[in-house]
Amino acid sequence: MSLVLCATRGGEGSIPTQEKAIDLAKEKGLTLAFLYVADSSFLNKTAAAVVIDVDEELMNMGEFLLTMAVERAAEKGVKAESVIRSGVIRDVLPEVSRELGATMIVLGRPAGESSRFQESEFEKFRDWLQNETDATVVVHEEPMES
């Protein structure tokens, strides 16, 4: 199955990348899948019960955020689905891409100190991901604010 896969954290900052993925899916006549990865690895030294609770909350939040993304796609006539997984994006993204048969992966460029990636790391990850999945990786560039 050919499709566009959009990895997203959800929230306001992710909407432009989601919109780019919707536009590409519509332009190419492909189905779209939004991927949200609930990553609680920052709690790796915390009690297991807390990690399970946080993981469940992250999954619930992801479900809500992706529901809105799928609705925006539907408003533009694009069939979309949501995929929610638990883990680390670097591991989960290529796995889901292969599982769904993605021919294109859309990523937003990391911004700010809250990003998991530094710029040079991100470029290496993008290249590795494209090699690993054989999908075209499109990086959505945010327009510079004036």
N, C-alpha and C positions, 0 to 999 in steps of 0.2 A: 504494500500500500504506500503510495506517495503522499506525503503530507508535510506541512510546515509545523515545526515544533518551536514554541516560544517559551524559553525558560524565564520565569518571572518571580520576583519577590512580592509582587502585588503592591498595592498602595499607590498614592498619587505619582510618585517618581517613576513608576513602571508603566504608566498609561501610555506615554509616547512610544515606548518599545512595543507594547501590545498592539497599538494602532498600526505601527509599521508592519507587524506580523499579519494583522488582519488585511491590510492593503495588499501585501505580497500574496497571501492565500487567494484573495479575490482575483488579483491580476493573473495568477497562474491556474485558477480553477481548482485549487487543492483544498482539502480538509485541513483544519488547523487544530493543533493540540497545545494547550497551555500547560506548562509543567511548573509546579510549586514543590520545592523540596524543604520539608521541615527538618531543620538542622539544629539539634540540641547538643551538639558536640562541645559547645562552649561550657556545658555543665559537667564535663567528664570527671570532675573530682567531687561531685555532689552525690548525695545519697540516691540510690537507685529509684526509690519511690518518687522523689522530686523530679528526676529525669523523665520518668514515665508520665507524670502529670503535665510537665511542660511540653513534652512531645505531643501528647494528646491535644493540648491547647493550640499548639502550632499547627497541627493538622486541621483542627476546626477553623482556625483563622484562614488557612490556605484554601479550604473549601469555600468559605464565604468570598474571599478575594477573587477566586477563579470563577465563581458563579457570575460575578459582575462582568468579568472579561468575556465569558462565553455569551452573555446577553448583549454586550457591545458588538461582538462579532455577528450575532444573529440579526441585529438591527441593520447591519451593512450587507446582509444576505450571505454571510459566510457560515458554513457549518463548522462548529467548533466543539471540542470536548475538553474536559479538564482531567489532569493526571496529578495526583498528589502522592508523594512518596516521602518516606523518612530516611534520612541519611545525610551524606555530604555531597554537594552539587557536583564535585569533580568525579565522583564515582557513579552517581545516579544518572546524570545527564547522558553520557554515552550509552549506558545500559538501556534507558528508555528510548533513546533515538533508534537504536538497533531493533528493539522490541516493536516499535511502531512503524518502522520503515521510513523514517524521516529522510527527505531528500534535501531539506533546508532547515537550518537551526538559526533562530533569531535570538540574539543576546543584546542586552543594553550595556553600554560601556560603563564600567564601574566608576563611581564618583564619590569623592569624599573619603574621610577617614573610616567611615563605617563599612566600607567595602571589604570583602574577603580577599580581594585581589589588589596588588599594586599594579601599575600600568605595565611594566615589563613582564610580570608574571601572567597578566591577562593575555598579552600578545602570544606568549608561549602556549598558554592553555588553549587559546583560539586555534592556533596552528595544530596542536596535538589533537584537539577535538575533531577538526576537519579530517585529519589523517586517520584517526581512530574509527570514525563513523562513515566516511565517504560521503557525508552530506556537505552541502555548501553552507558555510557559517557566515551569516550576515550580522555585522555589528551595527546597531543603531546608534548613530552619533547624535547627541543632544545639540540643538543649535545653541551657540554661545549667546548668553544674555548681554544686552548692551547697557 
